[in-house]
Amino acid sequence: MKYALYLGCAIPIKYPGFEAATRQVCERLGIELVDMAFSCCPPPTSMKLVHYDSWLALAARNICLAEEAGLDLLTLCSGCVNTLKEANQVLKQSESKRRKVNKALEEHNHLFQGTVEVTHILDVLYQDVVVERLIKEKVRDIPIRVGCHYGCHYFRPPKVMYPEELSDSESYVPVKMDHLLSIIGVEPTEFSRKFLCCGSPLGANVDQDAGYAITRQKLSYIQERNIQALSVICPSCFEQFDLGQIVLSRKTKDGEKIPTFFLTQLVGLALGLSVREVGLDVHRVKAKKLLDSINII
């Protein structure tokens, strides 16, 4: 099992622990990752709204690199997978868009052909063969109550992100993270407004205070369920909860904070990696007290 690893912009700069955890988890689970000279995806909430064809061409350039290597493209970010999946789908289906984008890419010696797929780390880890390996390699359970936050872009719009999961009468509701974490002893815990936005796009693009107000509301629903930690699959969502709780505590004097984990950090702990090896020691909201209670250091 081999993929072209697409790290995006935020993870290498802000959250190298996510990358470190993912690389170690993939190595232990028999997933080979290949590095390439990828560029910005670009995000689904900025350039796409200003000049769609430029957004499409930049995304296509990344897909072309994976095509040229004959590898499907694996992302660690909900925004990145959203952009790259949509671009891949649009260019496969629209001859006119494909022609226009390939003309722009021609001078850079790239040609989009539509020969690869784009996927997210959650979907890769959820494959049967990987789950079987995880069960075999797991050295300890992580017995904590966790709320799974999927974010906005991982599964919306469903017709772009998971068309194969839809019927004429059904919408797609993600459950993979909950099911995957239950394999490592986590107790996935439901909470109100589970699929509500974390507030990051609003805060980054329009009104920071309004963005954090959404974050605070979501945290209140999480606390009502006595959830001990959050699991996320997007660096922007992580920042909104991790840094966001620090910002909110200064404004509102809120009490106990809830640590936030990137998915592969939790999986890495289950595989025997240390807190430091998966990068938890640099989070703003520390998980030390919680992990000490289950004898993980």
N, C-alpha and C positions, 0 to 999 in steps of 0.2 A: 504494500500500500504506500503510494508515493504521491506527494502534492507539492505544488509551488506555493511557498509560504508568503502570504501577503500580510505584512505587519501594519500597513497604514502609517499615518503620521504621528498620532498621539502616543502609541505604545512604546516605540523606541526612545522617544524623548522624555515622556513623563512616567511611564510605568514599565520599566524593563523587567520588573518582577513577573509581570504577566507573560512576557516572552520567555523568560527563564523557566517558569513553571510549565509552560506549554511545550517547550523543547524537551524538557526532561520527561514529562508525561508521555509525549508522543514516542520518544525513544523506548521507554519501557513497555509501551503497548504495540510496538512494531509498526509505527507510522513514520515513514521517512519524509523529512521536510527539506526542500531545496530552495535556497535563497536566490533571488533575482533582483535586478536593478529596477524595481517598481517605483512609481511616483505616487503622488496624491491621487485618491480614488476617482474624482473629487467628491466631497460630501453631498448628500441629497438635499441639504437645506440652504445652500448658498449659490454656487455657480449655476446649478440646475435651474434656478428660478430666474437667472439673469440672461443666460444664453445657452439654451438646451443643446444645440449642436456642438458647441465647444466642450460642454460637459460630457457629451457622448463620445467625442473624439479622444479626450483625455482618458476616459474609462477604457475605451477600446484599445488604446496603446498598452495598457497593463494586461488586458486579456490576450493581446497578441504575443506578449512575451511568454505567457504560459503556453499558448498554442505552439509557438516555435520550439518549445521544449517538450511538447507532447504530454503536458501535465494539467490536470484539473487544478483550479486555483482555490486555496484554502485561506480564509480570512479569520481574524480574531475580533472583529468589530461589527456590530449590527449596522452601522452606517455604511461601512465599506461593502459589506455583503449586499446591502440594499442597492447601492449604486451599481456595483459590478454585475449583479444578477439582472437588474433592469436593462442595463446597457447590452448585456449579452442577449437577452430575450428580444429586445427591440431590433438589434442588428441582425439577428437570425431571421426575424419575421418580415422586416421591411427592406426590400431591395433598394428603394430610393435612399433611405438613411444609410444603408451599408455602402452604397456607391459614393455618397457625399463624404462619409467618414474615411473611406479608403483613399479617396483623392487627397484628403488632408494628411493621411498617414504615409502616402506614397513617398514623399521627399525624405521621410525618416526610415524608409526601407521596411515598412510593416504593412501587412495585409490581413485584415480581419476575415476569417474564414468560417467561424462558428463551429469549431471542432472540440471545444472543451466546455466543462461546466464550472460553475462557481458555487462554493459551499462554505459553511461556517463550522468552526471547531466543534460546536455542540452537535451538529448533524453527523460529523465524522465520528465523534466519540460514541454516538448512539447506535452506530452500525452493529449488527449482531456479532460479527467476528471481533470487534473491538470490545464490546461488552463482555464477551466470554473471556477475553484476555485480561480485562480489568478485574473480573471476579477471581481469576487465577492469581494475579499479581498483587492483589490487595493485601496489605499487612495489618491494617487496623481500621476499625470503624470510626466514624466521626459523629457521635451521638448527640447532635444539637438540633434545635428547632430552627429551620432556615426558611425564609421567605424568598421565593424565586421571582426576580424582576426580569422580565423579558425585554422591556423597552418597547419603543414604537416601531423601529425600522426592521427588526428581526423577522417579523411576520406580516407586515403591512406594506403595500396592499397584498392580500392573499393571492390574487390572480397573477401577481408577479413573483412573489416569494415562494409560494407553495401551491402552484396550480394543480399539481398531481394529487393533492390531498383534498380537493374540493369536489363537491357534487352540486347539482343545480339547487339544492335546498340547504346546503351546509356552508358555514364559514369555517375558517381554520382557527382553532384555538390551540396554542402550543402547550405541550405537556412534557416535552423531552427532558428538560432540565430537572423537573420534579422527579421523573422516573429514574434518570441517571443518578441523581444524588441519593435516592433511596437505596441504591445498590451499595453505596459506601457507608450505610448506616445513618445517614442524615434523615431527619424527620421533616420532609417538606410540609410546610404549613400554609394553608390558604388564608387570605386576608382580603378585606374589602378593597375594591378598586385596584385589584392586582395588575390589570393591564393599562392602568392610567399612566400617562407620561411622567417621567421623573422631574420634568421642569427644565431640563438643560437647554433644549432648542429655544424656548421662550426667553430664558435668561441670557443666552448668548447673543440672540439676534434682536430682541425687542426691549425687555424689561427684566433686569436681574432680580429685583425685589419680587416681582410677580412669579418668576421662575422658582425662587426659593419658597414662596408661599405654597406652590404646588408640592414641592419637596416636603415641606413641613406637614401638609395635609396627609400625604402618603405615609409618612413616618408615623403619624398618629394612628392610622389604621393598622400598621404593622405592630406597634406597641400594644394595641388592644388585644392582640392575639398572643402576647408573650413570646414573640419571635426573638431569638437570640442573635441572629445574624442574617445578612442578606447575601444572596448570590446573584451576580450580574454577568452579562456576556458582552458588555460594551464599555469601552473606556470613558465615554462621555457620561453614561449613567453612573459608573463608579465614582467619577469626580463629583457629580452632583450629590451623591449620598455621603461620600467620605469627606471632602472639603466642605460640602454643604452643611453637614451637621456642626462643624466647627464654626462656620459663619453664623448659623442660626443660634447656636448656644450663646454667642456674644450679644446677639440682638434680643433674644427672648428668655435667656437664662434657663433654657430647657435642661432637664436632668440627664439621666443615663443615656449614653450614646450606643448605637448598634453598629458593630463592626461590619464592614462590607468586604466580601471576597469576590475575586474573579473566579469563574467556574474551574479553571485548571489549577488554581491554588488549592481548592478543596480536594480535587482529585489527586493532586500531588501529595497532599498530607496523607491521604488514604494509602498511597503507594509507598509511604515511609519517608518522604522528603521532610526536611526540617522547616521550621518557620522561616528561617533565614534563606534557605534554598529556594523557597517559592516567593520571596520578597515581601512577606507580611510585616517585617520589622520596620518598613519605611511608610506604612500606611499612617494617615493622620489619626484616624480612630483606631486605637490599638485593640487587638484581639487577644492580648496576653492573658488577661484574667479569665476569659472564656476558655481558651485552649489549655491553660493550666488546670482548669477544673476537669478536663478529660485527659490529663497527662500527656499533652503534646507540647513539645518544646522546639 
